[in-house]
Amino acid sequence: MKLAIMQPYFLPYIGYWQLLAASDVFVIYDNIEYTKKGWINRNRMLTNNEPKGFTIPLAKGSDYLNINERIISPTFNKIKLLSQTKTAYSKAPYFDQGYRILEELLMFDETNLFKFIHNSVLIIARELEIETDLIVSSTIDINHSMKSSEKVLAICKELGASMYINPIGGINLYDKNEFASFDIHLCFLRSGDIVYKQYTEPFVPSLSILDLLMFNSFDNIKQFMKDYKLV
């Protein structure tokens, strides 16, 4: 069984969905500490041919709260974000497709940050026809105080994984020999050079999956989903 583990991210780039599709089981962390400087509740869209950030604002809380303890601020203006998206992408060839998906996930009536993002992951996975099983980390029977590779290995063993897939950015975090000692094959997912037609050149990379949905048919997106290597 191929396993991957990731934090929840709001509308993450295509590499996240490649990792999800490449695994049989995908564990999404909910009971780890929220990091302010990360991308959990923020991303970027293409506005006037430049990347522009957008954010789910959070209510005030301790810096040490876990992701599943963070609450979305009542100031989060979903209609405004939809309007900004419409302004940015109304002339994109697949605007109706992308806007429909964004509207559905934004209108989910939930203030818990993890539950809100988790739902958005489920919706996009459904649209991309990804059938991987998603498991919330806190439901797994392990010692959740563990850190780094110790925790990953514990999850792998509890769920019966024979392969653990990690994004290529974490290649220095884990040791293949350590995983092999538990009969688990460790590999890393490296995305291809994914480029598609936006409004103008040059191509602006590393944007939200929203950008891909606006400029590409589902058939094209499914081809991009296969553009990776496991190393």
C-alpha positions as CSV (number, residue, x, y, z in Angstrom):
1,M,0.0,0.0,0.0
2,K,1.3,3.4,-1.0
3,L,0.9,6.1,1.6
4,A,1.4,9.9,1.6
5,I,1.0,12.4,4.5
6,M,0.5,16.1,4.1
7,Q,-0.8,19.2,5.9
8,P,-4.1,20.7,4.7
9,Y,-3.6,23.6,2.3
10,F,-6.2,25.9,0.8
11,L,-6.3,25.3,-3.0
12,P,-2.7,24.0,-3.2
13,Y,-0.7,23.8,-6.4
14,I,-0.8,20.7,-8.7
15,G,2.0,18.9,-6.9
16,Y,-0.3,18.3,-3.9
17,W,-2.9,16.6,-6.1
18,Q,-0.3,14.5,-7.9
19,L,0.8,13.3,-4.5
20,L,-2.8,12.5,-3.5
21,A,-3.4,10.7,-6.8
22,A,-0.1,8.7,-6.6
23,S,-1.0,7.2,-3.2
24,D,-3.5,4.6,-2.1
25,V,-4.0,6.3,1.2
26,F,-3.5,9.9,2.0
27,V,-3.2,11.1,5.6
28,I,-4.1,14.8,6.1
29,Y,-2.7,16.3,9.3
30,D,-5.2,18.0,11.6
31,N,-3.5,17.7,15.0
32,I,-0.2,19.5,14.3
33,E,0.6,23.0,15.2
34,Y,-0.5,25.7,12.8
35,T,2.3,27.7,11.3
36,K,1.8,31.4,10.5
37,K,4.4,31.6,7.8
38,G,3.1,28.5,5.9
39,W,0.6,28.1,3.1
40,I,-2.2,26.4,5.1
41,N,-4.7,29.2,4.7
42,R,-3.3,31.3,1.9
43,N,-2.4,31.0,-1.8
44,R,-1.9,33.0,-5.0
45,M,-4.0,33.6,-8.1
46,L,-3.1,35.4,-11.4
47,T,-4.2,39.0,-11.4
48,N,-3.2,41.3,-14.2
49,N,-0.6,38.7,-15.2
50,E,1.0,38.9,-11.8
51,P,0.7,36.5,-8.8
52,K,-1.5,38.0,-6.1
53,G,-2.1,36.5,-2.7
54,F,-5.4,35.6,-1.1
55,T,-6.0,34.4,2.5
56,I,-8.5,32.9,4.8
57,P,-8.3,35.2,7.8
58,L,-8.2,33.6,11.2
59,A,-9.7,34.6,14.5
60,K,-7.2,35.6,17.2
61,G,-5.8,32.7,19.2
62,S,-2.7,31.2,20.8
63,D,0.4,30.8,18.5
64,Y,0.5,27.2,19.7
65,L,-2.9,26.0,18.6
66,N,-3.1,23.0,16.3
67,I,-4.7,23.4,12.8
68,N,-7.9,21.8,14.0
69,E,-8.2,24.3,16.8
70,R,-8.0,27.4,14.6
71,I,-11.2,29.3,13.8
72,I,-11.9,31.3,10.7
73,S,-12.4,35.0,11.3
74,P,-16.0,36.3,10.9
75,T,-14.3,38.9,8.7
76,F,-13.7,36.3,6.0
77,N,-15.6,37.8,3.0
78,K,-16.3,34.9,0.7
79,I,-18.3,37.0,-1.7
80,K,-15.4,39.4,-2.0
81,L,-13.0,36.5,-2.8
82,L,-15.4,35.2,-5.5
83,S,-15.6,38.7,-6.9
84,Q,-11.8,39.0,-7.0
85,T,-11.6,35.7,-8.7
86,K,-14.2,36.7,-11.3
87,T,-12.3,39.9,-12.1
88,A,-9.0,37.9,-12.4
89,Y,-10.3,35.0,-14.5
90,S,-13.6,36.0,-16.2
91,K,-11.9,35.8,-19.6
92,A,-10.1,32.5,-19.0
93,P,-11.4,29.7,-21.3
94,Y,-12.6,27.5,-18.4
95,F,-13.8,30.2,-16.1
96,D,-17.2,28.6,-15.5
97,Q,-15.6,25.3,-14.5
98,G,-13.2,26.9,-12.0
99,Y,-15.7,29.4,-10.6
100,R,-18.3,26.6,-10.0
101,I,-15.8,24.6,-7.9
102,L,-14.6,27.6,-6.0
103,E,-18.1,28.7,-5.2
104,E,-19.1,25.3,-3.9
105,L,-16.1,25.0,-1.5
106,L,-16.3,28.6,-0.3
107,M,-20.0,28.3,0.6
108,F,-19.4,25.4,2.9
109,D,-20.9,26.5,6.2
110,E,-17.9,25.8,8.6
111,T,-15.8,28.0,10.8
112,N,-13.2,25.4,11.9
113,L,-10.1,26.0,9.7
114,F,-9.3,22.3,9.3
115,K,-12.8,21.2,8.5
116,F,-13.2,24.0,6.0
117,I,-10.0,23.1,4.1
118,H,-10.5,19.4,4.4
119,N,-13.9,19.8,2.7
120,S,-12.2,21.8,-0.1
121,V,-9.7,19.0,-0.6
122,L,-12.5,16.4,-0.9
123,I,-14.4,18.6,-3.4
124,I,-11.4,19.1,-5.7
125,A,-10.4,15.4,-5.4
126,R,-13.9,14.5,-6.5
127,E,-13.7,16.8,-9.5
128,L,-10.4,15.4,-10.5
129,E,-11.7,11.9,-10.1
130,I,-9.1,11.0,-7.5
131,E,-10.2,7.9,-5.6
132,T,-7.5,7.8,-3.0
133,D,-8.7,7.2,0.6
134,L,-8.3,10.2,2.8
135,I,-7.7,9.7,6.5
136,V,-7.5,12.4,9.2
137,S,-4.4,12.0,11.3
138,S,-6.0,12.4,14.7
139,T,-8.1,9.3,14.0
140,I,-5.0,7.1,13.7
141,D,-4.1,5.1,16.9
142,I,-0.5,6.2,17.5
143,N,1.4,8.4,20.0
144,H,0.7,11.8,18.4
145,S,3.4,13.5,20.4
146,M,6.1,12.0,18.2
147,K,7.8,14.2,15.6
148,S,9.4,14.0,12.1
149,S,10.3,10.6,10.7
150,E,9.4,8.8,14.0
151,K,5.8,10.0,13.6
152,V,5.7,9.2,9.9
153,L,7.0,5.7,10.4
154,A,4.5,5.1,13.2
155,I,1.6,6.1,10.8
156,C,3.1,3.9,8.1
157,K,3.3,0.9,10.4
158,E,-0.2,1.5,11.9
159,L,-1.8,1.7,8.4
160,G,0.3,-1.1,6.9
161,A,2.1,0.9,4.3
162,S,4.8,-0.7,2.1
163,M,5.7,2.6,0.4
164,Y,5.9,6.1,1.7
165,I,5.8,8.9,-0.9
166,N,7.0,12.4,0.1
167,P,7.3,15.6,-2.0
168,I,10.7,16.1,-3.4
169,G,11.2,19.2,-1.2
170,G,11.6,16.9,1.8
171,I,14.3,14.8,0.3
172,N,16.8,15.8,3.1
173,L,14.3,15.1,5.9
174,Y,14.1,11.3,5.7
175,D,16.6,8.4,5.3
176,K,15.7,5.6,2.9
177,N,17.7,3.2,5.0
178,E,15.7,4.0,8.1
179,F,12.4,3.3,6.3
180,A,13.9,0.2,4.7
181,S,14.7,-1.2,8.1
182,F,10.9,-1.4,8.6
183,D,10.3,-2.9,5.1
184,I,9.0,0.4,3.9
185,H,10.2,1.8,0.5
186,L,10.7,5.6,0.7
187,C,10.4,7.6,-2.5
188,F,10.0,11.2,-3.5
189,L,7.6,12.8,-6.0
190,R,9.2,15.2,-8.4
191,S,6.7,17.1,-10.6
192,G,7.4,17.7,-14.2
193,D,7.9,21.1,-15.7
194,I,4.2,21.9,-16.0
195,V,3.5,24.9,-18.3
196,Y,0.2,25.9,-19.9
197,K,-1.3,28.8,-21.8
198,Q,-2.4,31.7,-19.5
199,Y,-3.4,35.1,-20.7
200,T,0.1,36.2,-21.8
201,E,3.7,35.0,-21.7
202,P,5.9,34.4,-19.7
203,F,4.2,31.6,-17.8
204,V,3.6,32.4,-14.1
205,P,4.3,29.1,-12.1
206,S,3.4,27.9,-8.6
207,L,-0.1,29.3,-8.4
208,S,-3.1,27.7,-6.8
209,I,-4.9,24.8,-8.5
210,L,-7.5,27.4,-9.2
211,D,-5.3,28.8,-12.0
212,L,-5.0,25.4,-13.6
213,L,-8.8,24.9,-13.4
214,M,-9.4,28.2,-15.1
215,F,-7.1,27.6,-18.1
216,N,-7.4,23.9,-18.7
217,S,-10.0,21.3,-19.5
218,F,-10.3,18.3,-17.2
219,D,-8.7,16.1,-19.8
220,N,-5.6,18.4,-19.9
221,I,-5.5,18.5,-16.1
222,K,-5.6,14.7,-15.9
223,Q,-2.6,14.6,-18.2
224,F,-0.7,17.1,-16.0
225,M,-1.6,14.9,-13.0
226,K,0.5,12.1,-14.5
227,D,3.5,14.4,-15.2
228,Y,5.7,13.4,-12.3
229,K,8.4,10.9,-11.3
230,L,9.0,8.9,-8.2
231,V,12.7,8.9,-7.2
